[in-house]
């Protein structure tokens, strides 16, 4: 049977169950209603890679995410699984700023997903299709990443096989995605998320090591499910990658990320829902032509608490530089 069960379930619930459901909606859904290529806490290799100033990169991508969810037993929601398809458009621009390299990124995701499981022993499912929240990011490598023109880039790399760069960035997730205040499951989150970041990139010939620290700040969602107000504490995240580049232009990476914090409250009541999430995965990319490349990767996401979601994401992307 296929239906949208959210409002009938809430109407039958004891207040304690409603509180648990709110904890579910806040603690799980913002994580599983977006694939790893679009969500806040991500696993992105080569985000600090140096390219010549004036370079533009346009890309398209597809990600498939599947997983399962675990709930507070009081909800009597069991055997929940989800499948999510994400198509994305991305654009990056490299430019010089005070003699160093800066970068602007934009990512616009579109998603189609289905969630299904047992509610009080009855099979239910819900589907969502539409635009998710876009992400914009400005980064500045203020040390060790000089602004280099395209004609001088190959010579610079040859003369500097070992280098270390430091950078900072700010990321903004904009609430333009599909959102319905009478639904628990939404593709958009109806709030801004702002994430300042700092990053380290160390390159040693064909190897590079990346480390990024980020803090995600959230504005209030004053139109949360049922006319409530949702607030969330900052979420802290670390991610690291090791990347190997081969002579033929192929590169391979392995990485891991850990996030913690982010306790939520509804109408001022704390929900004691601190998050602890672990992500890990691998990716590889290859040049197709002089100005085109592909990327294929896998990300595994695990919650380290009793309630949450675990997922697998496979993604593929194509990009062109101009």
C-alpha positions as CSV (number, residue, x, y, z in Angstrom):
1,X,0.0,0.0,0.0
2,X,1.3,3.5,-0.8
3,X,0.2,6.5,1.2
4,X,1.6,9.6,2.9
5,X,1.2,8.6,6.6
6,X,2.7,11.5,8.5
7,X,-0.3,13.4,9.7
8,X,-2.5,10.4,10.7
9,X,0.4,9.0,12.7
10,X,0.9,12.2,14.7
11,X,-2.8,12.6,15.4
12,X,-2.8,9.2,17.2
13,X,0.3,9.8,19.2
14,X,0.9,10.2,22.9
15,X,2.8,13.5,23.7
16,X,5.9,11.4,24.5
17,X,5.7,9.8,21.1
18,X,5.3,13.1,19.4
19,X,8.5,14.3,21.1
20,X,10.3,11.1,19.9
21,X,8.9,11.7,16.4
22,X,10.2,15.3,16.4
23,X,13.6,13.9,17.5
24,X,13.4,11.5,14.5
25,X,12.5,14.2,12.1
26,X,15.3,16.5,13.2
27,X,18.0,14.0,13.9
28,X,17.6,11.7,10.9
29,X,15.7,13.3,8.0
30,X,18.1,16.2,7.4
31,X,20.8,13.6,6.9
32,X,19.0,11.1,4.6
33,X,17.0,13.5,2.5
34,X,20.2,14.4,0.6
35,X,22.9,12.3,-0.9
36,X,26.5,12.7,0.0
37,X,27.1,15.0,-2.9
38,X,24.5,17.5,-1.6
39,X,24.2,17.3,2.1
40,X,25.9,19.5,4.7
41,X,28.4,17.0,6.1
42,X,30.1,15.6,3.0
43,X,33.1,13.7,1.9
44,X,34.7,15.7,-1.0
45,X,38.3,14.9,-2.1
46,X,40.5,17.5,-3.9
47,X,38.4,20.5,-2.6
48,X,41.7,22.5,-2.2
49,X,43.4,21.5,-5.4
50,X,45.2,24.3,-7.1
51,X,44.3,25.2,-10.7
52,X,45.2,28.2,-12.9
53,X,43.3,31.5,-12.4
54,X,40.7,32.1,-15.0
55,X,39.7,28.4,-15.1
56,X,36.0,27.7,-15.2
57,X,34.6,24.2,-14.5
58,X,31.1,23.1,-15.4
59,X,29.9,19.6,-14.3
60,X,26.9,17.3,-14.1
61,X,26.6,14.5,-11.7
62,X,24.4,11.6,-10.6
63,X,24.3,9.9,-7.2
64,X,22.3,6.9,-5.9
65,X,21.8,6.6,-2.2
66,X,20.2,3.7,-0.4
67,X,20.0,2.8,3.3
68,X,18.0,2.0,6.3
69,X,16.8,3.9,9.4
70,X,16.5,3.1,13.0
71,X,13.9,4.8,15.3
72,X,13.0,5.1,18.9
73,X,10.9,2.0,19.7
74,X,8.1,4.1,21.0
75,X,7.3,5.2,17.4
76,X,6.5,1.6,16.4
77,X,8.1,2.3,13.0
78,X,10.2,-0.6,11.7
79,X,12.1,-2.0,8.7
80,X,12.4,1.5,7.1
81,X,14.5,1.7,3.9
82,X,15.0,4.5,1.4
83,X,16.3,5.0,-2.1
84,X,17.3,8.4,-3.3
85,X,18.4,9.6,-6.8
86,X,20.3,12.9,-7.0
87,X,21.1,14.8,-10.2
88,X,23.3,17.9,-9.8
89,X,24.6,20.8,-11.8
90,X,27.9,22.3,-10.6
91,X,30.1,25.3,-11.5
92,X,33.5,26.4,-10.2
93,X,35.5,29.5,-11.0
94,X,39.2,30.1,-10.0
95,X,40.5,33.6,-9.8
96,X,43.3,35.6,-8.2
97,X,42.8,37.6,-4.9
98,X,45.7,39.5,-3.3
99,X,48.1,37.4,-5.2
100,X,46.7,34.0,-4.0
101,X,44.1,31.7,-5.5
102,X,40.4,32.0,-4.7
103,X,37.5,29.8,-5.9
104,X,33.8,30.1,-6.1
105,X,31.6,26.9,-6.3
106,X,27.8,26.5,-6.9
107,X,25.9,23.2,-6.7
108,X,22.2,22.8,-7.5
109,X,20.8,19.3,-6.7
110,X,17.5,17.7,-7.9
111,X,16.2,14.6,-6.2
112,X,13.8,11.8,-6.4
113,X,13.3,9.4,-3.5
114,X,11.1,6.9,-1.8
115,X,10.9,5.9,1.9
116,X,9.0,2.8,2.9
117,X,8.5,0.7,6.1
118,X,6.1,-0.6,8.6
119,X,4.0,1.7,10.8
120,X,2.1,-0.2,13.5
121,X,2.7,-3.2,11.3
122,X,1.1,-1.6,8.3
123,X,3.2,-1.1,5.1
124,X,3.5,2.5,4.1
125,X,5.6,4.5,1.8
126,X,6.1,8.1,0.7
127,X,7.8,9.7,-2.3
128,X,9.4,13.1,-2.9
129,X,10.6,14.6,-6.2
130,X,12.0,18.1,-6.8
131,X,14.8,20.5,-6.1
132,X,16.9,20.2,-2.9
133,X,18.7,23.1,-1.3
134,X,21.5,24.6,-3.4
135,X,25.0,25.1,-2.0
136,X,27.4,28.0,-2.7
137,X,31.0,28.1,-1.5
138,X,33.7,30.7,-1.5
139,X,37.3,29.6,-0.7
140,X,40.6,31.4,-0.5
141,X,44.0,29.7,-0.2
142,X,45.8,32.5,1.6
143,X,49.2,30.7,1.9
144,X,51.1,28.5,-0.5
145,X,48.8,28.8,-3.5
146,X,49.8,31.7,-5.7
147,X,47.6,32.9,-8.4
148,X,49.1,31.4,-11.6
149,X,48.2,32.1,-15.2
150,X,47.5,29.0,-17.4
151,X,50.7,29.4,-19.5
152,X,52.8,29.3,-16.3
153,X,51.0,26.6,-14.4
154,X,52.9,23.5,-15.7
155,X,56.3,25.2,-15.0
156,X,55.2,26.1,-11.5
157,X,54.2,22.5,-10.7
158,X,57.4,21.2,-12.1
159,X,59.5,23.6,-10.0
160,X,57.4,23.0,-6.8
161,X,56.9,19.2,-6.4
162,X,56.6,19.6,-2.7
163,X,54.3,22.3,-1.3
164,X,51.9,23.2,1.5
165,X,48.9,25.4,1.2
166,X,46.5,26.8,3.8
167,X,43.0,28.0,3.1
168,X,39.7,29.2,4.5
169,X,36.2,29.0,3.1
170,X,32.6,29.7,3.8
171,X,29.7,27.6,2.5
172,X,26.1,28.6,2.4
173,X,23.1,26.3,1.9
174,X,20.1,28.3,0.7
175,X,16.5,27.1,1.5
176,X,15.3,27.0,-2.1
177,X,14.5,23.3,-2.1
178,X,11.0,21.7,-2.0
179,X,9.5,22.1,1.4
180,X,6.0,21.4,2.8
181,X,5.3,22.4,6.4
182,X,2.7,19.6,6.9
183,X,5.2,16.9,5.9
184,X,8.0,15.3,7.9
185,X,10.0,14.2,4.9
186,X,11.2,17.1,2.7
187,X,14.0,17.6,0.2
188,X,14.6,21.2,1.4
189,X,15.1,22.2,5.0
190,X,13.5,25.6,5.1
191,X,16.5,27.2,6.8
192,X,20.0,28.5,6.0
193,X,23.1,26.6,6.9
194,X,26.4,28.5,7.1
195,X,29.7,26.6,7.3
196,X,33.0,28.3,7.8
197,X,35.9,26.0,7.0
198,X,39.7,25.8,7.2
199,X,41.8,23.5,5.1
200,X,45.3,22.2,4.7
201,X,46.8,20.7,1.5
202,X,50.2,19.1,1.5
203,X,51.6,17.9,-1.9
204,X,54.6,15.7,-2.2
205,X,55.2,14.9,-5.9
206,X,52.4,12.6,-6.9
207,X,50.8,12.3,-3.5
208,X,48.7,14.8,-1.6
209,X,47.2,15.0,1.9
210,X,44.1,17.1,2.7
211,X,42.5,18.0,6.0
212,X,39.4,20.1,6.4
213,X,37.6,21.3,9.5
214,X,34.2,22.8,9.4
215,X,31.5,24.1,11.7
216,X,27.8,24.2,10.5
217,X,25.6,26.9,11.9
218,X,21.8,26.7,11.3
219,X,19.2,29.4,11.3
220,X,15.8,28.8,12.8
221,X,13.1,26.9,10.9
222,X,10.1,28.8,12.2
223,X,7.7,26.8,10.0
224,X,8.7,23.3,11.1
225,X,6.2,20.4,11.0
226,X,3.0,21.2,12.8
227,X,3.7,24.9,13.1
228,X,6.6,24.5,15.5
229,X,10.0,26.3,15.7
230,X,13.2,24.3,15.2
231,X,16.6,25.4,16.4
232,X,19.9,23.5,16.1
233,X,23.3,23.9,17.8
234,X,26.4,23.9,15.6
235,X,27.6,20.7,14.0
236,X,31.3,20.1,13.9
237,X,33.1,18.1,11.2
238,X,36.5,16.9,10.2
239,X,37.5,15.2,7.0
240,X,40.7,14.0,5.5
241,X,41.9,12.5,2.2
242,X,44.9,10.9,0.7
243,X,45.2,11.3,-3.1
244,X,47.6,9.7,-5.6
245,X,48.0,11.2,-9.1
246,X,49.4,9.0,-11.9
247,X,51.3,10.1,-15.0
248,X,48.3,9.3,-17.3
249,X,46.1,11.8,-15.5
250,X,44.3,9.2,-13.4
251,X,43.9,9.9,-9.7
252,X,42.7,7.8,-6.7
253,X,41.6,9.0,-3.3
254,X,40.6,7.5,0.1
255,X,39.0,9.6,2.7
256,X,37.0,9.7,6.0
257,X,34.9,12.2,7.9
258,X,33.6,12.5,11.4
259,X,30.8,14.8,12.6
260,X,29.5,15.5,16.1
261,X,27.2,17.9,18.0
262,X,24.2,19.5,16.5
263,X,21.7,19.1,19.3
264,X,18.2,20.3,18.4
265,X,15.3,21.9,20.2
266,X,11.7,22.4,19.3
267,X,9.9,25.4,20.8
268,X,12.8,25.7,23.2
269,X,12.7,22.1,24.5
270,X,16.0,20.3,24.1
271,X,15.8,16.9,22.4
272,X,19.1,15.4,23.6
273,X,19.8,14.3,20.1
274,X,23.6,15.0,19.7
275,X,24.9,13.5,16.4
276,X,27.9,11.3,15.8
277,X,28.3,10.4,12.2
278,X,31.2,8.6,10.4
279,X,31.6,8.8,6.6
280,X,34.3,7.0,4.6
281,X,34.8,6.2,1.0
282,X,37.0,6.2,-2.1
283,X,36.9,7.9,-5.5
284,X,38.9,8.0,-8.7
285,X,39.0,10.4,-11.7
286,X,40.4,10.4,-15.1
287,X,40.9,12.8,-18.0
288,X,38.9,12.1,-21.1
289,X,40.3,14.8,-23.3
290,X,42.5,17.9,-22.7
291,X,39.6,19.7,-21.0
292,X,37.2,17.0,-19.8
293,X,37.2,14.5,-17.0
294,X,35.1,12.0,-15.1
295,X,34.8,11.1,-11.5
296,X,33.4,7.9,-9.9
297,X,33.1,7.3,-6.2
298,X,31.5,5.6,-3.2
299,X,30.6,6.9,0.2
300,X,29.5,4.9,3.3
301,X,27.7,6.8,6.0
302,X,27.1,5.4,9.5
303,X,25.4,6.8,12.5
304,X,27.3,6.0,15.8
305,X,24.1,6.4,17.9
306,X,21.2,4.0,18.4
307,X,18.8,6.1,16.4
308,X,19.8,7.3,12.9
309,X,20.4,6.3,9.3
310,X,23.1,4.2,7.6
311,X,23.5,4.6,3.8
312,X,25.6,3.8,0.7
313,X,26.1,6.3,-2.0
314,X,27.5,5.6,-5.5
315,X,28.1,8.7,-7.7
316,X,29.5,9.6,-11.1
317,X,30.3,13.0,-12.6
318,X,31.5,14.6,-15.8
319,X,33.1,18.0,-16.0
320,X,34.6,20.3,-18.6
321,X,37.1,23.1,-18.1
322,X,37.1,26.3,-20.1
